[in-house]
Structures are given as C-alpha cells and as structure tokens.
Amino acid sequence: MRITQKTVALLIMFIFLFVVGTIIATRTVAYLDAGMSGSELKGFLVEVITYVIALTGWLFLFIYSYLKGDFKDIEAPKYEILEMEEKVIKAEKEGGKY
C-alpha cells in the first residue's frame, strides 16, 4: 500500500474532527454535570460513549475502504452488474428459458 498526500490529508482531517468532537463532548458533559444528578449523568455518558464507539467503528471502516481503493472507480460496479445481467439473459436464452 502506497501512502499518498491525499491519504495523509484525509487522515489528518479525520484526526482533527475526532479531536474537535472529543472537546465538544467533554465540554457538553461538563455543562450537563453542573445541572444533572449522578444517575442522569451516568445514563447520558453511556449514550455518548456508545455513540463515540460506533462512530469510531464507522470511521475505521471508511478509512479501510478508502485505503483499499474502493472509491477510485465508483462507476465500474454498475457496468459490471449490467454485463452480468446480459450474460445471465444470454445463458437463459441458450437454456430455453426465454
């Protein structure tokens, strides 16, 4: 795998967004801590932590997919599907289904 400037820029952008999101979440928790009781805050923290874990998973899947090259030619899959359909129709005609 070759690391290009585009890949580095993408990773820096995601790291920046993750850091900013963490700062916002921390400040939100501090703000809510001032006006919430202990049990309400714990429930809120469980929701926030679950959201952050899920978001991190999707982020890693996106980065993996990008580095694998899935976004280089986004038009190719539709042509492959059309070609496969033509082959299936041709095979069915030869088999006597049409």
TIMARKOL-61292 format. One record per residue: residue number from 1; residue in one letter; x negated, y, z of N, C-alpha, C, O, CB in turn. Coordinates in steps of 0.1 Angstrom, whole numbers, plus 5000, padded with zeros to 4 digits. Glycine has a CB too. Layout:
// TIMARKOL-61292
{nr=NUM; rest=a; nc1=X; nc2=Y; nc3=Z; cac1=X; cac2=Y; cac3=Z; cc1=X; cc2=Y; cc3=Z; oc1=X; oc2=Y; oc3=Z; cbc1=X; cbc2=Y; cbc3=Z} $
...
// end
This chain:
// TIMARKOL-61292
{nr=1; rest=m; nc1=4991; nc2=4988; nc3=5000; cac1=5000; cac2=5000; cac3=5000; cc1=4991; cc2=5012; cc3=5000; oc1=4982; oc2=5014; oc3=5008; cbc1=5010; cbc2=5000; cbc3=5012} $
{nr=2; rest=r; nc1=4994; nc2=5021; nc3=4991; cac1=4986; cac2=5034; cac3=4990; cc1=4994; cc2=5045; cc3=4997; oc1=5006; oc2=5047; oc3=4995; cbc1=4984; cbc2=5037; cbc3=4975} $
{nr=3; rest=i; nc1=4986; nc2=5052; nc3=5005; cac1=4993; cac2=5064; cac3=5012; cc1=4990; cc2=5076; cc3=5004; oc1=4979; oc2=5080; oc3=5001; cbc1=4987; cbc2=5065; cbc3=5026} $
{nr=4; rest=t; nc1=5002; nc2=5082; nc3=4999; cac1=5001; cac2=5094; cac3=4991; cc1=5004; cc2=5107; cc3=5000; oc1=5008; oc2=5105; oc3=5011; cbc1=5010; cbc2=5093; cbc3=4979} $
{nr=5; rest=q; nc1=5003; nc2=5118; nc3=4993; cac1=5006; cac2=5131; cac3=5000; cc1=5021; cc2=5131; cc3=5003; oc1=5025; oc2=5136; oc3=5014; cbc1=5002; cbc2=5143; cbc3=4992} $
{nr=6; rest=k; nc1=5029; nc2=5126; nc3=4995; cac1=5043; cac2=5125; cac3=4997; cc1=5047; cc2=5117; cc3=5009; oc1=5056; oc2=5121; oc3=5017; cbc1=5051; cbc2=5120; cbc3=4984} $
{nr=7; rest=t; nc1=5040; nc2=5106; nc3=5011; cac1=5043; cac2=5097; cac3=5022; cc1=5039; cc2=5104; cc3=5035; oc1=5046; oc2=5104; oc3=5045; cbc1=5035; cbc2=5084; cbc3=5021} $
{nr=8; rest=v; nc1=5027; nc2=5111; nc3=5035; cac1=5023; cac2=5118; cac3=5047; cc1=5032; cc2=5129; cc3=5050; oc1=5036; oc2=5131; oc3=5062; cbc1=5008; cbc2=5123; cbc3=5045} $
{nr=9; rest=a; nc1=5037; nc2=5136; nc3=5040; cac1=5046; cac2=5147; cac3=5042; cc1=5059; cc2=5142; cc3=5048; oc1=5065; oc2=5148; oc3=5057; cbc1=5049; cbc2=5155; cbc3=5029} $
{nr=10; rest=l; nc1=5064; nc2=5131; nc3=5043; cac1=5076; cac2=5125; cac3=5048; cc1=5075; cc2=5121; cc3=5063; oc1=5084; oc2=5123; oc3=5071; cbc1=5080; cbc2=5113; cbc3=5039} $
{nr=11; rest=l; nc1=5064; nc2=5114; nc3=5066; cac1=5062; cac2=5110; cac3=5080; cc1=5060; cc2=5122; cc3=5089; oc1=5066; oc2=5122; oc3=5100; cbc1=5049; cbc2=5102; cbc3=5081} $
{nr=12; rest=i; nc1=5054; nc2=5133; nc3=5085; cac1=5052; cac2=5145; cac3=5093; cc1=5066; cc2=5151; cc3=5095; oc1=5069; oc2=5156; oc3=5106; cbc1=5043; cbc2=5155; cbc3=5087} $
{nr=13; rest=m; nc1=5075; nc2=5151; nc3=5085; cac1=5088; cac2=5157; cac3=5086; cc1=5096; cc2=5149; cc3=5097; oc1=5103; oc2=5155; oc3=5105; cbc1=5095; cbc2=5157; cbc3=5073} $
{nr=14; rest=f; nc1=5096; nc2=5135; nc3=5096; cac1=5103; cac2=5127; cac3=5105; cc1=5098; cc2=5129; cc3=5119; oc1=5106; oc2=5129; oc3=5129; cbc1=5103; cbc2=5113; cbc3=5101} $
{nr=15; rest=i; nc1=5085; nc2=5129; nc3=5121; cac1=5080; cac2=5131; cac3=5134; cc1=5084; cc2=5145; cc3=5140; oc1=5088; oc2=5145; oc3=5152; cbc1=5064; cbc2=5130; cbc3=5134} $
{nr=16; rest=f; nc1=5084; nc2=5155; nc3=5132; cac1=5088; cac2=5168; cac3=5136; cc1=5103; cc2=5168; cc3=5140; oc1=5106; oc2=5173; oc3=5151; cbc1=5086; cbc2=5178; cbc3=5125} $
{nr=17; rest=l; nc1=5111; nc2=5162; nc3=5132; cac1=5125; cac2=5161; cac3=5135; cc1=5128; cc2=5153; cc3=5148; oc1=5137; oc2=5156; oc3=5156; cbc1=5133; cbc2=5155; cbc3=5124} $
{nr=18; rest=f; nc1=5120; nc2=5142; nc3=5150; cac1=5122; cac2=5134; cac3=5162; cc1=5118; cc2=5142; cc3=5174; oc1=5124; oc2=5141; oc3=5185; cbc1=5113; cbc2=5121; cbc3=5161} $
{nr=19; rest=v; nc1=5107; nc2=5150; nc3=5173; cac1=5102; cac2=5158; cac3=5185; cc1=5112; cc2=5169; cc3=5188; oc1=5116; oc2=5171; oc3=5199; cbc1=5088; cbc2=5164; cbc3=5182} $
{nr=20; rest=v; nc1=5117; nc2=5175; nc3=5178; cac1=5127; cac2=5186; cac3=5180; cc1=5140; cc2=5180; cc3=5186; oc1=5146; oc2=5186; oc3=5195; cbc1=5131; cbc2=5193; cbc3=5166} $
{nr=21; rest=g; nc1=5144; nc2=5168; nc3=5180; cac1=5156; cac2=5162; cac3=5186; cc1=5154; cc2=5158; cc3=5200; oc1=5164; oc2=5159; oc3=5208; cbc1=5159; cbc2=5150; cbc3=5178} $
{nr=22; rest=t; nc1=5142; nc2=5153; nc3=5204; cac1=5140; cac2=5149; cac3=5218; cc1=5140; cc2=5162; cc3=5227; oc1=5145; oc2=5161; oc3=5238; cbc1=5126; cbc2=5143; cbc3=5219} $
{nr=23; rest=i; nc1=5135; nc2=5173; nc3=5222; cac1=5135; cac2=5185; cac3=5230; cc1=5150; cc2=5190; cc3=5232; oc1=5153; oc2=5193; oc3=5243; cbc1=5127; cbc2=5196; cbc3=5224} $
{nr=24; rest=i; nc1=5157; nc2=5189; nc3=5222; cac1=5171; cac2=5193; cac3=5223; cc1=5179; cc2=5184; cc3=5232; oc1=5187; oc2=5189; oc3=5241; cbc1=5178; cbc2=5193; cbc3=5209} $
{nr=25; rest=a; nc1=5177; nc2=5171; nc3=5231; cac1=5183; cac2=5161; cac3=5240; cc1=5179; cc2=5164; cc3=5255; oc1=5187; oc2=5163; oc3=5264; cbc1=5180; cbc2=5147; cbc3=5236} $
{nr=26; rest=t; nc1=5166; nc2=5166; nc3=5257; cac1=5161; cac2=5169; cac3=5271; cc1=5168; cc2=5181; cc3=5277; oc1=5172; oc2=5181; oc3=5288; cbc1=5146; cbc2=5170; cbc3=5271} $
{nr=27; rest=r; nc1=5169; nc2=5192; nc3=5269; cac1=5175; cac2=5204; cac3=5274; cc1=5190; cc2=5202; cc3=5276; oc1=5195; oc2=5208; oc3=5285; cbc1=5173; cbc2=5215; cbc3=5264} $
{nr=28; rest=t; nc1=5196; nc2=5194; nc3=5268; cac1=5210; cac2=5191; cac3=5270; cc1=5213; cc2=5184; cc3=5283; oc1=5222; oc2=5187; oc3=5290; cbc1=5216; cbc2=5183; cbc3=5258} $
{nr=29; rest=v; nc1=5204; nc2=5174; nc3=5285; cac1=5205; cac2=5166; cac3=5297; cc1=5203; cc2=5175; cc3=5310; oc1=5210; oc2=5174; oc3=5320; cbc1=5195; cbc2=5155; cbc3=5298} $
{nr=30; rest=a; nc1=5193; nc2=5184; nc3=5309; cac1=5191; cac2=5193; cac3=5320; cc1=5202; cc2=5203; cc3=5322; oc1=5206; oc2=5206; oc3=5333; cbc1=5178; cbc2=5201; cbc3=5317} $
{nr=31; rest=y; nc1=5208; nc2=5207; nc3=5311; cac1=5220; cac2=5216; cac3=5312; cc1=5232; cc2=5209; cc3=5318; oc1=5239; oc2=5214; oc3=5327; cbc1=5224; cbc2=5221; cbc3=5299} $
{nr=32; rest=l; nc1=5234; nc2=5196; nc3=5314; cac1=5245; cac2=5189; cac3=5319; cc1=5243; cc2=5184; cc3=5333; oc1=5252; oc2=5182; oc3=5341; cbc1=5248; cbc2=5177; cbc3=5310} $
{nr=33; rest=d; nc1=5230; nc2=5182; nc3=5337; cac1=5227; cac2=5178; cac3=5350; cc1=5231; cc2=5188; cc3=5360; oc1=5234; oc2=5185; oc3=5372; cbc1=5212; cbc2=5174; cbc3=5351} $
{nr=34; rest=a; nc1=5230; nc2=5201; nc3=5356; cac1=5234; cac2=5211; cac3=5366; cc1=5249; cc2=5211; cc3=5369; oc1=5253; oc2=5216; oc3=5380; cbc1=5230; cbc2=5225; cbc3=5360} $
{nr=35; rest=g; nc1=5257; nc2=5206; nc3=5360; cac1=5271; cac2=5207; cac3=5362; cc1=5278; cc2=5194; cc3=5363; oc1=5291; oc2=5193; oc3=5364; cbc1=5278; cbc2=5215; cbc3=5351} $
{nr=36; rest=m; nc1=5271; nc2=5182; nc3=5363; cac1=5277; cac2=5169; cac3=5364; cc1=5274; cc2=5162; cc3=5376; oc1=5263; oc2=5165; oc3=5382; cbc1=5273; cbc2=5161; cbc3=5351} $
{nr=37; rest=s; nc1=5282; nc2=5153; nc3=5381; cac1=5279; cac2=5144; cac3=5392; cc1=5270; cc2=5133; cc3=5387; oc1=5268; oc2=5132; oc3=5375; cbc1=5292; cbc2=5139; cbc3=5399} $
{nr=38; rest=g; nc1=5264; nc2=5125; nc3=5396; cac1=5255; cac2=5115; cac3=5393; cc1=5260; cc2=5104; cc3=5383; oc1=5253; oc2=5100; oc3=5374; cbc1=5250; cbc2=5109; cbc3=5405} $
{nr=39; rest=s; nc1=5272; nc2=5100; nc3=5386; cac1=5278; cac2=5089; cac3=5378; cc1=5281; cc2=5094; cc3=5364; oc1=5279; oc2=5086; oc3=5354; cbc1=5290; cbc2=5083; cbc3=5385} $
{nr=40; rest=e; nc1=5286; nc2=5106; nc3=5362; cac1=5289; cac2=5111; cac3=5349; cc1=5276; cc2=5113; cc3=5341; oc1=5276; oc2=5110; oc3=5329; cbc1=5296; cbc2=5125; cbc3=5350} $
{nr=41; rest=l; nc1=5266; nc2=5117; nc3=5348; cac1=5253; cac2=5119; cac3=5341; cc1=5247; cc2=5106; cc3=5336; oc1=5242; oc2=5105; oc3=5325; cbc1=5243; cbc2=5126; cbc3=5350} $
{nr=42; rest=k; nc1=5248; nc2=5096; nc3=5344; cac1=5243; cac2=5082; cac3=5341; cc1=5250; cc2=5077; cc3=5328; oc1=5244; oc2=5072; oc3=5319; cbc1=5244; cbc2=5072; cbc3=5352} $
{nr=43; rest=g; nc1=5263; nc2=5079; nc3=5328; cac1=5271; cac2=5074; cac3=5316; cc1=5267; cc2=5082; cc3=5304; oc1=5266; oc2=5076; oc3=5293; cbc1=5286; cbc2=5076; cbc3=5318} $
{nr=44; rest=f; nc1=5265; nc2=5095; nc3=5305; cac1=5260; cac2=5103; cac3=5294; cc1=5246; cc2=5099; cc3=5289; oc1=5244; oc2=5098; oc3=5277; cbc1=5260; cbc2=5118; cbc3=5298} $
{nr=45; rest=l; nc1=5237; nc2=5096; nc3=5299; cac1=5224; cac2=5092; cac3=5295; cc1=5224; cc2=5079; cc3=5287; oc1=5216; oc2=5077; oc3=5278; cbc1=5215; cbc2=5091; cbc3=5307} $
{nr=46; rest=v; nc1=5233; nc2=5069; nc3=5291; cac1=5234; cac2=5057; cac3=5284; cc1=5238; cc2=5059; cc3=5270; oc1=5232; oc2=5053; oc3=5261; cbc1=5244; cbc2=5047; cbc3=5292} $
{nr=47; rest=e; nc1=5247; nc2=5068; nc3=5268; cac1=5252; cac2=5071; cac3=5254; cc1=5241; cc2=5077; cc3=5246; oc1=5238; oc2=5074; oc3=5235; cbc1=5264; cbc2=5080; cbc3=5254} $
{nr=48; rest=v; nc1=5233; nc2=5087; nc3=5252; cac1=5223; cac2=5094; cac3=5245; cc1=5211; cc2=5084; cc3=5242; oc1=5206; oc2=5084; oc3=5230; cbc1=5217; cbc2=5105; cbc3=5253} $
{nr=49; rest=i; nc1=5208; nc2=5076; nc3=5251; cac1=5197; cac2=5066; cac3=5249; cc1=5201; cc2=5056; cc3=5238; oc1=5192; oc2=5053; oc3=5229; cbc1=5193; cbc2=5059; cbc3=5262} $
{nr=50; rest=t; nc1=5213; nc2=5051; nc3=5238; cac1=5218; cac2=5042; cac3=5228; cc1=5217; cc2=5049; cc3=5214; oc1=5213; oc2=5043; oc3=5204; cbc1=5232; cbc2=5037; cbc3=5231} $
{nr=51; rest=y; nc1=5222; nc2=5061; nc3=5213; cac1=5221; cac2=5069; cac3=5201; cc1=5207; cc2=5070; cc3=5196; oc1=5204; oc2=5068; oc3=5184; cbc1=5228; cbc2=5082; cbc3=5203} $
{nr=52; rest=v; nc1=5198; nc2=5074; nc3=5205; cac1=5184; cac2=5076; cac3=5200; cc1=5178; cc2=5063; cc3=5196; oc1=5170; oc2=5062; oc3=5186; cbc1=5176; cbc2=5081; cbc3=5212} $
{nr=53; rest=i; nc1=5181; nc2=5051; nc3=5202; cac1=5175; cac2=5038; cac3=5198; cc1=5181; cc2=5035; cc3=5184; oc1=5173; oc2=5030; oc3=5176; cbc1=5179; cbc2=5027; cbc3=5208} $
{nr=54; rest=a; nc1=5194; nc2=5037; nc3=5182; cac1=5200; cac2=5034; cac3=5169; cc1=5194; cc2=5043; cc3=5158; oc1=5191; oc2=5038; oc3=5147; cbc1=5215; cbc2=5035; cbc3=5170} $
{nr=55; rest=l; nc1=5193; nc2=5055; nc3=5161; cac1=5187; cac2=5065; cac3=5151; cc1=5173; cc2=5061; cc3=5148; oc1=5169; oc2=5062; oc3=5136; cbc1=5188; cbc2=5079; cbc3=5157} $
{nr=56; rest=t; nc1=5165; nc2=5057; nc3=5158; cac1=5151; cac2=5053; cac3=5155; cc1=5151; cc2=5041; cc3=5147; oc1=5142; oc2=5040; oc3=5138; cbc1=5144; cbc2=5050; cbc3=5169} $
{nr=57; rest=g; nc1=5160; nc2=5031; nc3=5149; cac1=5160; cac2=5019; cac3=5140; cc1=5163; cc2=5023; cc3=5126; oc1=5156; oc2=5018; oc3=5117; cbc1=5171; cbc2=5010; cbc3=5145} $
{nr=58; rest=w; nc1=5173; nc2=5031; nc3=5124; cac1=5176; cac2=5035; cac3=5110; cc1=5165; cc2=5043; cc3=5104; oc1=5162; oc2=5042; oc3=5092; cbc1=5189; cbc2=5044; cbc3=5110} $
{nr=59; rest=l; nc1=5158; nc2=5051; nc3=5112; cac1=5146; cac2=5059; cac3=5107; cc1=5135; cc2=5049; cc3=5102; oc1=5130; oc2=5051; oc3=5091; cbc1=5141; cbc2=5068; cbc3=5118} $
{nr=60; rest=f; nc1=5132; nc2=5039; nc3=5110; cac1=5122; cac2=5029; cac3=5106; cc1=5126; cc2=5021; cc3=5094; oc1=5118; oc2=5019; oc3=5085; cbc1=5119; cbc2=5020; cbc3=5118} $
{nr=61; rest=l; nc1=5139; nc2=5018; nc3=5093; cac1=5144; cac2=5011; cac3=5081; cc1=5142; cc2=5020; cc3=5068; oc1=5138; oc2=5015; oc3=5058; cbc1=5158; cbc2=5007; cbc3=5082} $
{nr=62; rest=f; nc1=5145; nc2=5033; nc3=5070; cac1=5144; cac2=5042; cac3=5059; cc1=5129; cc2=5043; cc3=5054; oc1=5126; oc2=5043; oc3=5043; cbc1=5150; cbc2=5056; cbc3=5062} $
{nr=63; rest=i; nc1=5121; nc2=5045; nc3=5064; cac1=5106; cac2=5047; cac3=5061; cc1=5101; cc2=5034; cc3=5055; oc1=5094; oc2=5035; oc3=5045; cbc1=5098; cbc2=5050; cbc3=5074} $
{nr=64; rest=y; nc1=5105; nc2=5022; nc3=5060; cac1=5100; cac2=5010; cac3=5054; cc1=5105; cc2=5009; cc3=5039; oc1=5098; oc2=5005; oc3=5030; cbc1=5106; cbc2=4998; cbc3=5062} $
{nr=65; rest=s; nc1=5118; nc2=5012; nc3=5037; cac1=5123; cac2=5011; cac3=5024; cc1=5116; cc2=5021; cc3=5014; oc1=5114; oc2=5018; oc3=5003; cbc1=5138; cbc2=5014; cbc3=5024} $
{nr=66; rest=y; nc1=5113; nc2=5033; nc3=5019; cac1=5106; cac2=5043; cac3=5011; cc1=5092; cc2=5038; cc3=5008; oc1=5088; oc2=5039; oc3=4996; cbc1=5106; cbc2=5056; cbc3=5019} $
{nr=67; rest=l; nc1=5085; nc2=5033; nc3=5018; cac1=5071; cac2=5029; cac3=5015; cc1=5071; cc2=5016; cc3=5006; oc1=5061; oc2=5014; oc3=4999; cbc1=5064; cbc2=5026; cbc3=5028} $
{nr=68; rest=k; nc1=5081; nc2=5008; nc3=5007; cac1=5082; cac2=4996; cac3=4998; cc1=5085; cc2=5000; cc3=4984; oc1=5082; oc2=4992; oc3=4975; cbc1=5093; cbc2=4987; cbc3=5003} $
{nr=69; rest=g; nc1=5090; nc2=5012; nc3=4981; cac1=5092; cac2=5017; cac3=4968; cc1=5106; cc2=5016; cc3=4963; oc1=5109; oc2=5016; oc3=4951; cbc1=5083; cbc2=5010; cbc3=4959} $
{nr=70; rest=d; nc1=5116; nc2=5014; nc3=4972; cac1=5130; cac2=5012; cac3=4968; cc1=5136; cc2=5025; cc3=4962; oc1=5146; oc2=5024; oc3=4955; cbc1=5138; cbc2=5008; cbc3=4980} $
{nr=71; rest=f; nc1=5130; nc2=5036; nc3=4964; cac1=5136; cac2=5049; cac3=4959; cc1=5129; cc2=5054; cc3=4947; oc1=5131; oc2=5065; oc3=4942; cbc1=5136; cbc2=5059; cbc3=4970} $
{nr=72; rest=k; nc1=5119; nc2=5047; nc3=4941; cac1=5112; cac2=5051; cac3=4930; cc1=5120; cc2=5051; cc3=4917; oc1=5120; oc2=5061; oc3=4909; cbc1=5100; cbc2=5043; cbc3=4928} $
{nr=73; rest=d; nc1=5128; nc2=5041; nc3=4915; cac1=5137; cac2=5040; cac3=4903; cc1=5151; cc2=5036; cc3=4908; oc1=5154; oc2=5024; oc3=4908; cbc1=5131; cbc2=5030; cbc3=4893} $
{nr=74; rest=i; nc1=5159; nc2=5046; nc3=4911; cac1=5172; cac2=5043; cac3=4916; cc1=5182; cc2=5039; cc3=4905; oc1=5193; oc2=5035; oc3=4908; cbc1=5177; cbc2=5054; cbc3=4924} $
{nr=75; rest=e; nc1=5178; nc2=5041; nc3=4893; cac1=5187; cac2=5038; cac3=4882; cc1=5187; cc2=5024; cc3=4877; oc1=5196; oc2=5019; oc3=4871; cbc1=5184; cbc2=5047; cbc3=4870} $
{nr=76; rest=a; nc1=5176; nc2=5017; nc3=4880; cac1=5173; cac2=5003; cac3=4875; cc1=5184; cc2=4993; cc3=4879; oc1=5188; oc2=4985; oc3=4871; cbc1=5160; cbc2=4999; cbc3=4879} $
{nr=77; rest=p; nc1=5188; nc2=4993; nc3=4892; cac1=5197; cac2=4983; cac3=4896; cc1=5210; cc2=4982; cc3=4889; oc1=5216; oc2=4972; oc3=4886; cbc1=5200; cbc2=4984; cbc3=4911} $
{nr=78; rest=k; nc1=5216; nc2=4994; nc3=4885; cac1=5228; cac2=4994; cac3=4877; cc1=5227; cc2=4987; cc3=4864; oc1=5236; oc2=4981; oc3=4859; cbc1=5234; cbc2=5008; cbc3=4876} $
{nr=79; rest=y; nc1=5215; nc2=4990; nc3=4857; cac1=5213; cac2=4984; cac3=4844; cc1=5211; cc2=4968; cc3=4846; oc1=5215; oc2=4961; oc3=4837; cbc1=5201; cbc2=4990; cbc3=4837} $
{nr=80; rest=e; nc1=5204; nc2=4964; nc3=4857; cac1=5202; cac2=4950; cac3=4859; cc1=5216; cc2=4943; cc3=4861; oc1=5218; oc2=4932; oc3=4856; cbc1=5193; cbc2=4948; cbc3=4871} $
{nr=81; rest=i; nc1=5225; nc2=4949; nc3=4868; cac1=5238; cac2=4944; cac3=4870; cc1=5246; cc2=4942; cc3=4857; oc1=5252; oc2=4932; oc3=4854; cbc1=5246; cbc2=4952; cbc3=4880} $
{nr=82; rest=l; nc1=5245; nc2=4953; nc3=4849; cac1=5251; cac2=4952; cac3=4836; cc1=5246; cc2=4941; cc3=4827; oc1=5253; oc2=4934; oc3=4820; cbc1=5250; cbc2=4966; cbc3=4829} $
{nr=83; rest=e; nc1=5232; nc2=4940; nc3=4827; cac1=5226; cac2=4929; cac3=4819; cc1=5230; cc2=4915; cc3=4825; oc1=5232; oc2=4906; oc3=4817; cbc1=5211; cbc2=4930; cbc3=4820} $
{nr=84; rest=m; nc1=5231; nc2=4914; nc3=4838; cac1=5235; cac2=4901; cac3=4844; cc1=5250; cc2=4898; cc3=4840; oc1=5253; oc2=4886; oc3=4837; cbc1=5234; cbc2=4901; cbc3=4859} $
{nr=85; rest=e; nc1=5258; nc2=4908; nc3=4840; cac1=5272; cac2=4906; cac3=4836; cc1=5273; cc2=4901; cc3=4821; oc1=5281; oc2=4892; oc3=4818; cbc1=5280; cbc2=4919; cbc3=4838} $
{nr=86; rest=e; nc1=5265; nc2=4907; nc3=4813; cac1=5265; cac2=4903; cac3=4799; cc1=5261; cc2=4889; cc3=4797; oc1=5266; oc2=4881; oc3=4789; cbc1=5256; cbc2=4912; cbc3=4790} $
{nr=87; rest=k; nc1=5251; nc2=4885; nc3=4805; cac1=5246; cac2=4871; cac3=4805; cc1=5257; cc2=4861; cc3=4810; oc1=5259; oc2=4850; oc3=4804; cbc1=5233; cbc2=4869; cbc3=4813} $
{nr=88; rest=v; nc1=5264; nc2=4865; nc3=4820; cac1=5275; cac2=4857; cac3=4825; cc1=5286; cc2=4855; cc3=4815; oc1=5291; oc2=4844; oc3=4813; cbc1=5280; cbc2=4862; cbc3=4839} $
{nr=89; rest=i; nc1=5290; nc2=4866; nc3=4809; cac1=5301; cac2=4866; cac3=4799; cc1=5296; cc2=4857; cc3=4787; oc1=5304; oc2=4849; oc3=4782; cbc1=5304; cbc2=4880; cbc3=4794} $
{nr=90; rest=k; nc1=5284; nc2=4858; nc3=4783; cac1=5279; cac2=4850; cac3=4772; cc1=5279; cc2=4835; cc3=4776; oc1=5283; oc2=4827; oc3=4768; cbc1=5265; cbc2=4855; cbc3=4768} $
{nr=91; rest=a; nc1=5274; nc2=4832; nc3=4788; cac1=5274; cac2=4818; cac3=4792; cc1=5288; cc2=4813; cc3=4793; oc1=5290; oc2=4801; oc3=4790; cbc1=5267; cbc2=4817; cbc3=4806} $
{nr=92; rest=e; nc1=5298; nc2=4821; nc3=4798; cac1=5311; cac2=4816; cac3=4799; cc1=5318; cc2=4814; cc3=4785; oc1=5326; oc2=4805; oc3=4784; cbc1=5320; cbc2=4826; cbc3=4807} $
{nr=93; rest=k; nc1=5314; nc2=4822; nc3=4776; cac1=5319; cac2=4820; cac3=4762; cc1=5314; cc2=4808; cc3=4756; oc1=5321; oc2=4800; oc3=4749; cbc1=5316; cbc2=4832; cbc3=4753} $
{nr=94; rest=e; nc1=5301; nc2=4805; nc3=4759; cac1=5295; cac2=4793; cac3=4753; cc1=5301; cc2=4780; cc3=4760; oc1=5302; oc2=4770; oc3=4754; cbc1=5280; cbc2=4793; cbc3=4755} $
{nr=95; rest=g; nc1=5305; nc2=4782; nc3=4773; cac1=5310; cac2=4771; cac3=4780; cc1=5325; cc2=4769; cc3=4778; oc1=5331; oc2=4759; oc3=4782; cbc1=5308; cbc2=4773; cbc3=4795} $
{nr=96; rest=g; nc1=5332; nc2=4777; nc3=4770; cac1=5346; cac2=4776; cac3=4767; cc1=5355; cc2=4782; cc3=4777; oc1=5367; oc2=4778; oc3=4776; cbc1=5349; cbc2=4762; cbc3=4765} $
{nr=97; rest=k; nc1=5351; nc2=4791; nc3=4785; cac1=5360; cac2=4797; cac3=4795; cc1=5367; cc2=4809; cc3=4789; oc1=5378; oc2=4812; oc3=4794; cbc1=5352; cbc2=4801; cbc3=4807} $
{nr=98; rest=y; nc1=5362; nc2=4814; nc3=4778; cac1=5369; cac2=4826; cac3=4772; cc1=5375; cc2=4821; cc3=4759; oc1=5382; oc2=4829; oc3=4752; cbc1=5359; cbc2=4837; cbc3=4769} $
// end
